[in-house]
Amino acid sequence: MKLWGQMLWALLSGPGRKGGTRGWAFSSCPPHSPLAGLVSATELVSHWTAVFEERGIPEARESSEYIVAHVLGAKTFQSLRPALRTQPLTSQQLQCVQELSSRRLQRMPVQYILGEWDFQGLNLKMAPPVFIPRPETEELVDWVLEEEAQRPCAAGTQDGPLILEVGCGSGAIALSLLSQLPQSQVIAVDKEEAAICLTRENAQRLQLQDRIRIVPLDVTLERWWTHLLPWGPMDLVVSNPPYVFHQDMEQLAPEICSYEDPAALDGGKEGMDVIIHILALAPQLLKGSGSVFLEVEPRHPGLVGSWLRSQPDLHLDLVAVRRDFCGRPRFLHIRRSGPQCGCPVGT
């Protein structure tokens, strides 16, 4: 299922869906449809697939299957019981499919249409314009978990890592790490109020709110890092920052351009603006052997490596680059290797 979701993202607007809703709020839909009692779920999927294809909607069949399954209270169309696939829908259900499909015709991402999406096995609320977590980012979380599992524990302590996530969006990364590292604590920062509110709501939905501090903070502002000093040095900094080259923004799909916050995507001229802010201040934030894990654009590993070599006083080393499921260099592991710097560099 994860692979299917990854294929969906490749052409659609967001990540592949591994799970999702427990049903649409039918009370918000008009109650009548002339097709009531005449159309099954399978027939409805075929109908809307044809409509989407005619209108040039990417991944037409997957879009229609997710919408119909959502209305019927299933996570995926394939998970529907065979009897439900051939059973006629009610007028209310038909009207709900019509309403949601009309949003897809307007190129709204499926994640926003359904209002929630699975990430690392967690069901997260989704709402525009907060950035939709992509399936590649699940691989970033997997890598952090692998590295953390190999980290030696300090003698006589059972404390988990203190993690900073920069640009928390919906909270996907932070909450995934919290759920799989039971002793961990996370500080999640974002400059957008909508993202702060959505991360807070998702943390409460998952009952993880006691181990996360959610802080409205713009990491491009001068001395932003001082706001985090009361919580002590971090073991890890993790981020999926804005990394799209500015000149590439206009080439993004309508699902992205029309609905997602451009500030969560646009990384400046070379896609490095926020990345440089994070790295320049990492020595102020990390413990002696702490690490930074980043998701980046495939052109960035060389650019980041060159920038780090030009800043030897930061004592940061690019120790590993990992490829995503499409074979593109996508993730960076940067480790602090020397004494803490006295002042930020290059900000």
Phi, psi and chi 1 to 4 in degrees:
 res  aa     phi    psi   chi1   chi2   chi3   chi4
   1 MET       -  -36.5 -170.6   63.2 -156.8      -
   2 LYS   -62.1  -40.1 -175.1  173.6 -178.7  178.5
   3 LEU   -63.8  -42.0  177.4   58.8      -      -
   4 TRP   -59.9  -41.3 -174.5   33.3      -      -
   5 GLY   -62.8  -38.9      -      -      -      -
   6 GLN   -65.1  -37.7  -66.9  167.1  -11.1      -
   7 MET   -66.1  -37.2  -67.1  169.3   63.3      -
   8 LEU   -61.2  -43.7  175.3   63.1      -      -
   9 TRP   -63.8  -33.5  162.7 -115.8      -      -
  10 ALA   -56.7  -31.2      -      -      -      -
  11 LEU  -115.7  -19.8  -68.8  176.3      -      -
  12 LEU   -93.1 -136.5 -170.2   56.4      -      -
  13 SER  -121.0  -15.0   57.2      -      -      -
  14 GLY  -152.8 -162.2      -      -      -      -
  15 PRO   -75.9  161.1   30.8  -35.2      -      -
  16 GLY   -66.5  143.2      -      -      -      -
  17 ARG   -95.0  120.8  179.6  175.4  170.7   81.9
  18 LYS   -97.0  -13.5  -63.6 -166.4  -59.6  177.2
  19 GLY  -170.8 -172.8      -      -      -      -
  20 GLY   178.2 -128.4      -      -      -      -
  21 THR   -78.3  164.5 -176.3      -      -      -
  22 ARG  -109.8   26.7  -59.5  -47.3  -51.6  158.4
  23 GLY   120.3  151.9      -      -      -      -
  24 TRP   -84.1  150.5 -179.7 -106.4      -      -
  25 ALA   -77.2   88.5      -      -      -      -
  26 PHE   -60.3  -25.6  -64.0  133.9      -      -
  27 SER   -63.9  -17.4   60.9      -      -      -
  28 SER   -86.5   -4.4   67.2      -      -      -
  29 CYS  -103.1  146.2  -59.4      -      -      -
  30 PRO   -57.4  145.9  -24.9   33.8      -      -
  31 PRO   -85.3  -11.1   29.6  -33.9      -      -
  32 HIS  -125.3  149.3  -60.5  -63.0      -      -
  33 SER  -150.6  136.9  168.1      -      -      -
  34 PRO   -66.7  -13.9   23.3  -34.1      -      -
  35 LEU   -91.8    2.9  -64.6  177.2      -      -
  36 ALA   -54.8  133.8      -      -      -      -
  37 GLY    80.2    1.2      -      -      -      -
  38 LEU  -117.1  -17.4  -59.9  177.1      -      -
  39 VAL  -120.9  129.1  179.7      -      -      -
  40 SER   -90.3  171.0   69.2      -      -      -
  41 ALA   -62.3  -42.7      -      -      -      -
  42 THR   -62.7  -42.8  -61.5      -      -      -
  43 GLU   -66.0  -37.0  -67.8  167.2  -28.1      -
  44 LEU   -67.6  -39.8 -154.9   55.5      -      -
  45 VAL   -60.7  -44.4  165.5      -      -      -
  46 SER   -62.8  -41.2  -63.8      -      -      -
  47 HIS   -61.9  -50.9  166.9   75.1      -      -
  48 TRP   -73.6  -27.1  -78.9  107.2      -      -
  49 THR   -60.6  -45.1  -64.1      -      -      -
  50 ALA   -63.7  -40.7      -      -      -      -
  51 VAL   -64.1  -46.6  172.2      -      -      -
  52 PHE   -62.9  -41.6  -69.3  155.3      -      -
  53 GLU   -63.2  -40.9  -72.5  175.7  -16.4      -
  54 GLU   -63.2  -34.3 -177.3  179.5   -5.8      -
  55 ARG   -91.0    3.3  -65.0  -77.8  -66.0  -87.0
  56 GLY    74.8   27.2      -      -      -      -
  57 ILE   -79.7  126.1  -56.9  -60.1      -      -
  58 PRO   -61.3  148.2  -21.6   32.5      -      -
  59 GLU    46.8   59.5  -68.7  -62.1  -43.8      -
  60 ALA   -60.3  -47.7      -      -      -      -
  61 ARG   -66.5  -45.2  175.1  162.0  -70.4  -83.3
  62 GLU   -60.6  -40.3  -75.7   80.8   -2.7      -
  63 SER   -60.7  -47.1  -64.3      -      -      -
  64 SER   -67.5  -37.5   60.4      -      -      -
  65 GLU   -65.0  -43.2  -73.8 -178.1  -17.5      -
  66 TYR   -62.5  -42.3  -75.3  135.3      -      -
  67 ILE   -65.8  -47.4  -71.3  170.1      -      -
  68 VAL   -64.9  -43.4  172.2      -      -      -
  69 ALA   -61.1  -41.0      -      -      -      -
  70 HIS   -58.5  -47.6  176.8   86.9      -      -
  71 VAL   -64.2  -31.8  169.9      -      -      -
  72 LEU   -87.4    4.1  -66.4  177.7      -      -
  73 GLY    81.9   19.3      -      -      -      -
  74 ALA  -109.2  160.6      -      -      -      -
  75 LYS   -77.3  -40.5  -69.9 -166.3  170.8 -171.7
  76 THR  -139.4  160.7   66.1      -      -      -
  77 PHE   -64.1  -36.8 -169.3   77.1      -      -
  78 GLN   -65.9  -23.4  -73.6   68.0   26.5      -
  79 SER   -84.5   -7.0   69.6      -      -      -
  80 LEU   -66.3  140.2  -76.1  172.2      -      -
  81 ARG   -62.2  142.4  -69.0 -175.9  -70.3  107.3
  82 PRO   -50.7  -37.0  -28.5   35.7      -      -
  83 ALA   -64.8  -35.2      -      -      -      -
  84 LEU   -70.2  -28.1  -82.0  179.6      -      -
  85 ARG   -68.8  -28.5  -61.2 -174.8 -165.1 -178.3
  86 THR  -105.4   -7.6   56.6      -      -      -
  87 GLN   -77.8  134.9  178.2  178.8  -49.3      -
  88 PRO   -60.9  142.0  -22.5   33.7      -      -
  89 LEU   -80.7  155.1  -84.6   70.4      -      -
  90 THR   -76.2  166.4   66.7      -      -      -
  91 SER   -61.6  -36.7   59.9      -      -      -
  92 GLN   -65.8  -43.5 -166.8  174.8   37.7      -
  93 GLN   -64.6  -41.3  -70.3  170.0  -28.9      -
  94 LEU   -61.3  -41.7  -72.9  169.9      -      -
  95 GLN   -67.7  -34.4 -168.9   60.7   51.0      -
  96 CYS   -66.2  -42.5  -74.8      -      -      -
  97 VAL   -60.6  -41.9  171.7      -      -      -
  98 GLN   -60.0  -44.6  168.5   77.9   34.6      -
  99 GLU   -65.2  -45.7  179.7 -178.9  -38.7      -
 100 LEU   -69.4  -37.6  -59.4 -175.2      -      -
 101 SER   -66.7  -32.5  -63.8      -      -      -
 102 SER   -65.3  -32.2   68.7      -      -      -
 103 ARG   -68.5  -38.5  -62.0  179.6 -169.3  176.0
 104 ARG   -65.2  -34.6 -173.2   70.2 -169.5  106.0
 105 LEU   -63.1  -24.3  -72.6  171.2      -      -
 106 GLN   -87.9   11.0  -62.9  170.1   12.3      -
 107 ARG    69.4   20.8  -56.2  -61.8  -69.8  -94.4
 108 MET   -67.7  134.4  178.2  178.9  -80.6      -
 109 PRO   -59.2  145.6  -24.0   34.8      -      -
 110 VAL   -57.0  -36.9  171.3      -      -      -
 111 GLN   -60.1  -41.7  -65.8   87.4  -16.0      -
 112 TYR   -72.1  -36.3  -69.8  154.6      -      -
 113 ILE   -60.5  -45.7  -67.3  171.6      -      -
 114 LEU   -80.4  -24.2  -55.9 -174.1      -      -
 115 GLY    84.4    1.3      -      -      -      -
 116 GLU  -163.5  160.9   52.0 -171.1    0.0      -
 117 TRP  -159.0  146.6 -157.2 -103.0      -      -
 118 ASP   -88.7  141.8  -85.5   17.1      -      -
 119 PHE  -144.8  122.0 -177.5   92.7      -      -
 120 GLN    52.1   36.7  -76.5  -80.3  -30.8      -
 121 GLY    79.7    1.1      -      -      -      -
 122 LEU  -102.0  134.7  -56.8  179.4      -      -
 123 ASN   -90.1  115.1 -173.4 -112.2      -      -
 124 LEU  -112.4  140.4  -57.5  173.2      -      -
 125 LYS   -70.4  139.9  179.1  178.4  177.8  179.6
 126 MET  -120.9  141.1  -64.3  -73.5  126.8      -
 127 ALA  -156.2  134.6      -      -      -      -
 128 PRO   -67.2  148.3   22.8  -30.0      -      -
 129 PRO   -99.0   19.3   37.7  -35.9      -      -
 130 VAL   -64.5  136.2  178.8      -      -      -
 131 PHE   -53.1  133.3 -176.2   74.6      -      -
 132 ILE   -84.2  125.7  -62.8  168.1      -      -
 133 PRO   -66.7  133.1   22.6  -31.4      -      -
 134 ARG   -91.6  158.7  -87.3   57.2  170.6  173.3
 135 PRO   -65.8  -27.7   21.3  -32.0      -      -
 136 GLU   -57.8  -35.5  -64.9   96.8  -35.9      -
 137 THR   -66.8  -24.1  -52.5      -      -      -
 138 GLU   -61.5  -33.6  -63.6 -160.6   39.5      -
 139 GLU   -69.8  -33.7  -63.1 -177.5  -85.1      -
 140 LEU   -62.1  -45.2  174.8   64.4      -      -
 141 VAL   -61.3  -43.7  172.3      -      -      -
 142 ASP   -57.5  -41.6  -71.6  -21.3      -      -
 143 TRP   -66.3  -43.0 -165.5   16.0      -      -
 144 VAL   -59.4  -43.4  173.4      -      -      -
 145 LEU   -64.4  -39.6  -67.3  171.8      -      -
 146 GLU   -61.4  -46.9  -69.9  171.7   17.5      -
 147 GLU   -66.6  -38.0  -66.6  -66.2  -31.1      -
 148 GLU   -66.8  -35.8 -177.6   58.9   24.8      -
 149 ALA   -64.3  -25.5      -      -      -      -
 150 GLN   -92.7   -6.5  -61.7  174.0   16.6      -
 151 ARG   -75.0  127.6 -174.6  172.3   70.5   96.2
 152 PRO   -68.1  136.9   24.1  -33.4      -      -
 153 CYS   -80.9  144.2  -63.4      -      -      -
 154 ALA   -65.5  141.7      -      -      -      -
 155 ALA   -59.6  132.8      -      -      -      -
 156 GLY    76.7   11.3      -      -      -      -
 157 THR  -130.1  147.9  179.8      -      -      -
 158 GLN  -117.0   13.2  -65.7 -178.8  -19.1      -
 159 ASP   -66.7  141.4  -69.3  -17.9      -      -
 160 GLY   -88.3 -179.2      -      -      -      -
 161 PRO   -73.5  151.2   28.7  -36.4      -      -
 162 LEU   -97.7  121.3  178.3   60.3      -      -
 163 ILE  -119.7  136.0  -57.1  167.4      -      -
 164 LEU  -108.1  125.4  170.4   67.0      -      -
 165 GLU  -107.0  125.6 -175.7 -169.2    2.6      -
 166 VAL   -99.8  118.4  177.1      -      -      -
 167 GLY    82.5   68.5      -      -      -      -
 168 CYS   -76.6  -22.7   56.1      -      -      -
 169 GLY    56.0 -118.4      -      -      -      -
 170 SER   -82.9   -5.5   64.3      -      -      -
 171 GLY    91.0   10.1      -      -      -      -
 172 ALA   -57.2  -50.3      -      -      -      -
 173 ILE   -67.5  -51.5  -66.6  174.7      -      -
 174 ALA   -58.4  -46.7      -      -      -      -
 175 LEU   -72.6  -32.3  -61.6  173.9      -      -
 176 SER   -64.4  -43.1  -64.8      -      -      -
 177 LEU   -65.8  -42.0  -67.6  172.2      -      -
 178 LEU   -61.2  -41.3  -77.2  174.7      -      -
 179 SER   -69.1  -26.9   69.8      -      -      -
 180 GLN  -106.2   -7.0  -62.9 -176.2   68.7      -
 181 LEU  -123.4   85.7  -63.8  171.5      -      -
 182 PRO   -60.2  -24.0  -21.7   32.2      -      -
 183 GLN   -95.4    2.2  -57.5  -58.9  -42.7      -
 184 SER   -81.2  161.1   63.6      -      -      -
 185 GLN  -129.3  144.4  -59.8  -82.2  -25.2      -
 186 VAL  -128.7  137.4  170.8      -      -      -
 187 ILE  -109.1  119.5  -60.0  170.1      -      -
 188 ALA  -113.5  126.3      -      -      -      -
 189 VAL  -122.9  148.7  -54.9      -      -      -
 190 ASP  -159.2  148.6 -157.4  -65.8      -      -
 191 LYS   -86.8  -14.1   68.9  175.9 -176.7  177.5
 192 GLU   -96.7  130.1  -59.9  -63.8  -22.4      -
 193 GLU   -61.1  -38.6 -177.9  179.8   -1.7      -
 194 ALA   -60.8  -38.8      -      -      -      -
 195 ALA   -69.5  -42.4      -      -      -      -
 196 ILE   -58.9  -45.2  -69.0  -66.1      -      -
 197 CYS   -66.6  -39.5  -67.7      -      -      -
 198 LEU   -71.2  -40.5 -170.5   56.3      -      -
 199 THR   -60.9  -42.9  -66.9      -      -      -
 200 ARG   -62.3  -43.4 -176.6  174.2  -69.1  116.1
 201 GLU   -64.8  -42.3 -176.8  172.5   -8.7      -
 202 ASN   -66.8  -36.4  -81.0  -35.3      -      -
 203 ALA   -62.4  -40.3      -      -      -      -
 204 GLN   -68.9  -40.2  -67.8  169.2  -12.5      -
 205 ARG   -58.7  -36.1  -78.5  162.6   56.3  107.7
 206 LEU   -95.4    2.2  -62.7  167.7      -      -
 207 GLN    57.6   42.1  -61.3 -176.8  -22.7      -
 208 LEU  -113.9    9.2  -66.6  168.9      -      -
 209 GLN   -65.6  -20.8   67.8  -86.6   15.1      -
 210 ASP   -77.3  -13.9  -67.7  -19.7      -      -
 211 ARG  -115.3   14.0  -67.4 -165.7  -71.4  123.6
 212 ILE  -132.6  135.5 -174.8  170.6      -      -
 213 ARG  -108.2  124.4  -63.7 -178.6  178.6   93.2
 214 ILE  -110.5  116.6  -55.4  166.4      -      -
 215 VAL  -122.6  122.5 -177.0      -      -      -
 216 PRO   -71.2  117.2   22.9  -28.5      -      -
 217 LEU  -158.9  133.8 -165.7   61.7      -      -
 218 ASP  -101.4  113.1 -176.5  -11.5      -      -
 219 VAL   -75.4   -4.7  -58.5      -      -      -
 220 THR   -90.5   -5.5   66.0      -      -      -
 221 LEU   -82.2  153.0  -62.8 -179.9      -      -
 222 GLU   -63.3  133.2 -174.2  176.5   -2.5      -
 223 ARG    58.2   31.7  -64.9 -175.7   64.8   80.7
 224 TRP   -61.8  -30.4   65.2  -90.6      -      -
 225 TRP   -64.4  -22.1   56.1  -81.2      -      -
 226 THR   -64.9  -24.1   60.2      -      -      -
 227 HIS   -67.6  -19.0  -64.6  -84.2      -      -
 228 LEU   -98.7   -8.6  -55.5  178.0      -      -
 229 LEU   -59.2  -35.6  -68.1  180.0      -      -
 230 PRO   -59.6  -21.6  -26.0   35.5      -      -
 231 TRP   -91.1   -2.2  -67.6  -60.4      -      -
 232 GLY    88.2  170.9      -      -      -      -
 233 PRO   -67.6  150.7   24.3  -32.9      -      -
 234 MET   -95.1  148.9  -47.3  -69.0  169.1      -
 235 ASP   -79.7  -37.4  -65.1  -75.5      -      -
 236 LEU  -140.0  144.0  -56.7  171.1      -      -
 237 VAL  -118.3  126.4  176.0      -      -      -
 238 VAL  -126.0  136.7 -175.3      -      -      -
 239 SER  -156.7  140.4 -176.3      -      -      -
 240 ASN  -111.3   80.8  176.5   17.7      -      -
 241 PRO   -79.9  169.2   32.9  -36.1      -      -
 242 PRO   -59.7  122.0  -19.2   31.2      -      -
 243 TYR  -136.2    6.6   60.1   65.2      -      -
 244 VAL   -72.2  132.5  177.1      -      -      -
 245 PHE   -60.5  135.7  -75.1   51.6      -      -
 246 HIS   -55.2  -39.8  179.7   72.2      -      -
 247 GLN   -68.8  -15.0   62.5  -92.1   28.7      -
 248 ASP   -90.5   -7.9  -65.1  -21.6      -      -
 249 MET   -59.6  -39.9  -72.2  -69.5  -66.3      -
 250 GLU   -70.4  -11.8   60.8 -175.1   20.9      -
 251 GLN   -91.5   -3.5  -58.8  174.2   24.0      -
 252 LEU   -69.5  154.8  -62.6  176.7      -      -
 253 ALA   -63.2  153.4      -      -      -      -
 254 PRO   -56.7  -33.1  -25.4   33.8      -      -
 255 GLU   -57.9  -34.8  -75.6   84.5   -6.8      -
 256 ILE   -83.4  -51.1  -61.0  172.8      -      -
 257 CYS   -62.1  -36.0  -63.9      -      -      -
 258 SER   -88.2  -17.4  -60.2      -      -      -
 259 TYR  -127.0  -34.8  -67.7   95.6      -      -
 260 GLU   -90.0  152.0  -68.4 -170.0   86.8      -
 261 ASP   -65.1  116.9 -179.4    6.9      -      -
 262 PRO   -61.6  -26.9   19.2  -30.6      -      -
 263 ALA   -65.8  -21.6      -      -      -      -
 264 ALA   -83.5   -3.3      -      -      -      -
 265 LEU  -119.9  -41.3  -63.6  153.8      -      -
 266 ASP   -76.4  112.3 -169.1  -17.4      -      -
 267 GLY   -98.1   11.6      -      -      -      -
 268 GLY    91.0 -169.5      -      -      -      -
 269 LYS   -51.5  -48.3 -177.1  178.3  179.1 -179.6
 270 GLU  -113.5   18.1  -68.5 -172.2  -39.8      -
 271 GLY    70.0   14.8      -      -      -      -
 272 MET  -110.1   -1.0  -70.0  -88.0  -71.4      -
 273 ASP   -56.0  -55.9  -72.4    2.2      -      -
 274 VAL   -73.2  -35.7  176.8      -      -      -
 275 ILE   -56.3  -44.6  -67.5  171.8      -      -
 276 ILE   -65.0  -40.3  -72.9  175.1      -      -
 277 HIS   -60.5  -42.3  -82.5  -80.5      -      -
 278 ILE   -64.3  -47.1  -67.0  171.1      -      -
 279 LEU   -69.8  -37.6  -65.3  178.0      -      -
 280 ALA   -63.8  -28.6      -      -      -      -
 281 LEU  -104.1   -3.4  -65.7  168.7      -      -
 282 ALA   -54.5  -41.1      -      -      -      -
 283 PRO   -61.7  -25.0  -25.7   36.9      -      -
 284 GLN   -75.5  -21.6  -42.7  -58.4  -41.4      -
 285 LEU  -104.5  -28.2  -57.8  169.6      -      -
 286 LEU   -92.0  151.3  -70.9  171.5      -      -
 287 LYS   -69.0  175.6  -67.8 -179.3  179.4  178.5
 288 GLY   -55.0  -35.9      -      -      -      -
 289 SER  -120.8   29.8   58.3      -      -      -
 290 GLY   -70.3  166.2      -      -      -      -
 291 SER  -129.7  153.6  -68.9      -      -      -
 292 VAL  -115.9  130.3  179.3      -      -      -
 293 PHE  -116.9  125.7  -71.3   88.8      -      -
 294 LEU  -127.9  143.6  -62.2  174.9      -      -
 295 GLU   -97.1  133.9  179.2  176.0  -33.3      -
 296 VAL  -139.1  174.8  -62.5      -      -      -
 297 GLU   -77.9  147.8 -151.4  -94.5    2.7      -
 298 PRO   -57.3  -20.6  -29.5   37.1      -      -
 299 ARG   -81.9   -7.3  -71.1  169.6  -75.6 -176.8
 300 HIS   -81.2  -30.4  -80.3  146.9      -      -
 301 PRO   -52.6  -43.8  -31.5   38.3      -      -
 302 GLY   -66.6  -40.6      -      -      -      -
 303 LEU   -66.1  -42.6  -66.8  173.6      -      -
 304 VAL   -66.7  -43.0  169.3      -      -      -
 305 GLY   -58.9  -43.1      -      -      -      -
 306 SER   -64.4  -41.5  -64.2      -      -      -
 307 TRP   -65.0  -42.2 -172.6   86.0      -      -
 308 LEU   -63.6  -38.5  -71.5  174.2      -      -
 309 ARG   -66.2  -26.1  -72.4 -169.3  -66.3  -87.6
 310 SER   -81.9   -6.4   74.3      -      -      -
 311 GLN  -125.4   63.6  -53.7  -71.8  -18.9      -
 312 PRO   -63.4  -25.6   23.5  -34.3      -      -
 313 ASP   -68.1  -14.5  -69.8  -16.3      -      -
 314 LEU   -74.1  -22.6  -69.2  179.5      -      -
 315 HIS    55.3   45.8  -61.2  -76.6      -      -
 316 LEU  -117.1  134.2  -65.4  174.3      -      -
 317 ASP  -120.1  133.3  -63.3  -36.6      -      -
 318 LEU   -79.3  105.0  176.0   58.1      -      -
 319 VAL   -97.3  -19.3  -64.4      -      -      -
 320 ALA  -161.0  147.5      -      -      -      -
 321 VAL  -125.2  132.7  178.1      -      -      -
 322 ARG  -120.6  143.8 -179.5  171.9  -74.5 -164.2
 323 ARG   -90.5  153.5  -64.9  179.7 -179.4  -88.1
 324 ASP   -85.7 -176.2   62.9   20.3      -      -
 325 PHE   -67.1  -12.3   54.1   77.7      -      -
 326 CYS   -96.6    3.2  -68.1      -      -      -
 327 GLY    85.8   11.6      -      -      -      -
 328 ARG   -94.7  138.6  -61.9  166.0  -63.5 -162.9
 329 PRO   -64.3  112.9   20.7  -29.6      -      -
 330 ARG  -127.5  -25.1  178.5   68.0   69.3 -177.1
 331 PHE  -127.4  142.6  -47.8  109.3      -      -
 332 LEU  -122.6  139.9  -53.4 -179.1      -      -
 333 HIS  -116.3  117.3  179.6 -170.2      -      -
 334 ILE  -119.5  129.7  -63.3  156.0      -      -
 335 ARG  -119.5  140.1 -176.7  179.3  -65.7  135.7
 336 ARG   -75.9  133.1 -175.7  175.3  159.4 -163.7
 337 SER  -127.2    5.8   59.8      -      -      -
 338 GLY  -148.9 -166.6      -      -      -      -
 339 PRO   -67.3  158.1   26.4  -35.7      -      -
 340 GLN   -66.1  137.3 -172.2  167.6    5.5      -
 341 CYS   -73.8  154.5  -66.5      -      -      -
 342 GLY   -82.4  -23.0      -      -      -      -
 343 CYS  -154.4  155.7   59.8      -      -      -
 344 PRO   -65.5  153.0  -19.9   31.4      -      -
 345 VAL  -117.5  136.5  177.4      -      -      -
 346 GLY    70.7   22.9      -      -      -      -
 347 THR  -115.3      -   59.8      -      -      -
